[in-house]
Amino acid sequence: MDGATLAVYERRAAEWIARRGEATDGLGTRLRALAGPGPVVDLGCGAGRYLVELGPVVVGVDGAAAMLALARRHGGPLARADLEALPFADGVLAGAFARHSYLHLEKARVPNALGQVRRALRPGAPFLLTVIRGSYEGHRLPDDDFAGRFFACWEPEELAAALSAAGFGDVHLEALARRRGAPDVLALARSPGS
């Protein structure tokens, strides 16, 4: 993950969760309904906003120790790790969830990171992720309320292509409204196999 972005989350974790609150959009529940029995992972779980929605067998992963400290209030296993080097064995996860996590990686690095998720998922397991729609890439996203973070925004077609290149199939895309700024792109894909 981008070092400047990680530093923002380390310094301002408590402020971030105070502004964002708990998840209420049902995206975690949506992923859990599609996943089979077994563990799912919240990649870039931050302060744990989606851990409850993702169900009783969930592992939260984040690169910021300060965010994981806040996520502990939900219980369950947590791991400090980078999205580009996930600490899971091959084929162990029943599903993966990433709400605005991969947008903090340079686009050139995303295919490898997506390959890490595909490797850890069971055959046919779902992966739900969201990014901000657009073409911006850099540290000065307009209207960012936590300035200094890196963002890579994605057009739907290029996100679908990145998922396909990483080996995912059955890619479904949809637009999601945001509180402010450009809409999100939600991608739901499945690991190969059945």
C-alpha positions as a printed Julia matrix, in Angstrom:
194×3 Matrix{Float64}:
   0.0     0.0     0.0
   1.06    3.56   -0.57
   3.13    4.79    2.39
   1.56    8.26    2.53
  -1.93    6.74    2.6
  -0.97    4.32    5.34
   0.44    7.22    7.38
  -2.87    9.12    7.1
  -4.77    6.11    8.42
  -2.29    5.55   11.25
  -2.55    9.2    12.37
  -6.25    9.75   11.88
  -7.95    6.38   12.45
 -10.19    7.55   15.3
 -11.29   10.61   13.34
 -11.95    8.47   10.27
 -14.32    6.06   12.05
 -16.02    8.93   13.89
 -16.88   10.49   10.51
 -17.76    7.27    8.69
 -19.59    5.3    11.4
 -20.65    1.69   11.01
 -21.66    0.26    7.64
 -25.35    0.51    6.82
 -25.42   -0.17    3.07
 -25.8    -3.96    3.25
 -22.81   -4.72    0.99
 -21.23   -7.04    3.55
 -24.5    -8.93    3.96
 -24.74   -9.2     0.18
 -21.32  -10.85   -0.04
 -22.04  -13.19    2.88
 -25.27  -14.37    1.2
 -23.26  -15.4    -1.88
 -20.41  -17.1    -0.03
 -20.49  -20.74    0.97
 -19.78  -21.94    4.49
 -16.41  -21.0     5.88
 -14.3   -17.91    6.37
 -14.64  -14.73    4.39
 -12.1   -11.92    4.46
 -12.57   -8.17    4.66
  -9.58   -6.84    2.72
  -8.73   -3.37    3.92
 -11.16   -3.72    6.81
 -10.08   -0.43    8.34
 -11.84    0.11   11.66
 -14.08   -2.9    11.04
 -17.19   -1.18    9.7
 -18.28   -4.27    7.74
 -17.14   -7.08   10.03
 -20.59   -7.55   11.61
 -22.33   -7.55    8.2
 -19.88  -10.14    6.89
 -20.97  -12.66    9.5
 -19.54  -14.77   12.28
 -16.63  -16.31   10.36
 -14.71  -13.31    9.06
 -11.07  -12.26    9.1
 -10.27   -8.55    8.95
  -7.09   -7.56    7.1
  -5.58   -4.08    7.05
  -2.17   -2.49    6.73
  -2.74    0.15    9.43
  -2.23   -0.94   13.04
  -4.34    1.98   14.28
  -7.3     0.84   12.19
  -6.95   -2.76   13.38
  -6.9    -1.52   16.98
 -10.33    0.02   16.37
 -11.59   -3.1    14.58
 -10.86   -5.21   17.69
 -14.11   -3.99   19.22
 -15.91   -6.48   16.94
 -13.83   -9.48   18.05
 -12.72  -12.13   15.6
  -9.37  -12.63   13.96
  -7.49   -9.69   12.48
  -4.28   -9.61   10.47
  -1.97   -6.77    9.6
  -1.02   -7.4     5.99
  -0.56   -5.81    2.59
  -3.08   -6.43   -0.19
  -0.19   -7.47   -2.4
   0.98  -10.23   -0.01
  -2.03  -11.86    1.6
  -1.31  -14.26    4.48
  -3.7   -17.02    3.38
  -3.07  -20.49    1.99
  -4.4   -21.34   -1.45
  -8.13  -22.0    -1.72
  -9.13  -21.46    1.91
 -11.56  -18.54    1.71
 -15.29  -18.82    1.02
 -15.47  -15.19   -0.08
 -13.63  -11.87   -0.17
 -14.85   -8.32    0.36
 -13.02   -5.05   -0.33
 -14.83   -1.74    0.14
 -12.6     1.03   -1.25
  -9.35   -0.83   -0.58
  -7.82   -1.5    -3.98
  -8.24    2.13   -4.98
  -5.27    2.89   -2.69
  -2.95    0.86   -4.98
  -1.4     2.14   -8.19
  -3.28    0.63  -11.13
  -0.11   -1.08  -12.35
   0.05   -3.01   -9.05
  -3.57   -4.1    -8.91
  -3.34   -7.18  -11.18
  -0.84   -8.85   -8.84
  -2.95   -7.92   -5.8
  -6.09   -9.32   -7.43
  -4.15  -12.5    -8.19
  -3.45  -12.83   -4.47
  -7.19  -12.79   -3.74
  -7.97  -15.28   -6.5
  -5.28  -17.63   -5.17
  -6.74  -17.61   -1.64
 -10.36  -18.13   -2.71
 -12.0   -21.52   -3.06
 -13.15  -22.45   -6.58
 -16.26  -20.48   -7.47
 -16.05  -18.24   -4.38
 -17.36  -14.66   -4.71
 -15.3   -11.47   -4.53
 -17.08   -8.14   -4.04
 -15.09   -4.94   -4.36
 -15.79   -1.27   -4.87
 -13.77    1.58   -6.3
 -14.49    5.18   -7.23
 -15.41    5.63  -10.87
 -13.14    7.85  -12.95
  -9.68    8.16  -14.4
  -7.89   10.04  -11.6
  -4.7     8.58  -10.11
  -2.65   10.43   -7.49
  -2.51   11.96   -4.0
  -4.88   14.91   -4.52
  -8.31   13.49   -5.12
 -10.77   16.4    -5.26
 -12.94   16.64   -2.13
 -10.88   14.08   -0.16
 -11.67   14.82    3.49
  -8.46   13.04    4.58
  -5.97   14.74    2.29
  -2.75   13.04    1.28
  -4.16    9.61    0.49
  -3.42    7.96   -2.86
  -6.39    7.08   -5.07
  -6.69    5.24   -8.35
 -10.17    5.63   -9.81
 -11.44    3.09  -12.35
 -13.78    3.04  -15.3
 -16.02   -0.05  -15.27
 -14.52   -1.58  -18.4
 -10.95   -1.35  -17.12
 -11.9    -2.83  -13.74
 -13.63   -5.74  -15.5
 -10.52   -6.25  -17.64
  -8.25   -6.24  -14.56
 -10.43   -8.84  -12.82
 -10.5   -11.03  -15.93
  -6.72  -10.72  -16.35
  -6.31  -11.88  -12.73
  -8.32  -15.02  -13.51
 -11.76  -14.04  -12.2
 -14.87  -14.97  -14.15
 -18.57  -14.15  -14.1
 -17.76  -10.44  -13.59
 -20.82   -8.29  -12.88
 -20.55   -4.5   -12.57
 -22.97   -1.92  -11.25
 -22.98    1.74  -10.25
 -23.33    2.72   -6.61
 -24.26    6.21   -5.49
 -21.92    7.98   -3.05
 -22.58   10.72   -0.51
 -20.44   13.09   -2.57
 -18.31   13.06   -5.69
 -18.21   10.51   -8.48
 -20.2     7.28   -8.13
 -18.64    4.0    -7.1
 -18.2     0.98   -9.3
 -19.18   -2.25   -7.58
 -17.69   -5.41   -9.07
 -18.84   -8.88   -8.15
 -16.75  -11.69   -9.6
 -16.04  -15.36   -8.92
 -12.84  -17.29   -8.67
 -12.4   -19.9   -11.4
 -13.9   -23.36  -10.94
 -17.05  -24.54   -9.29
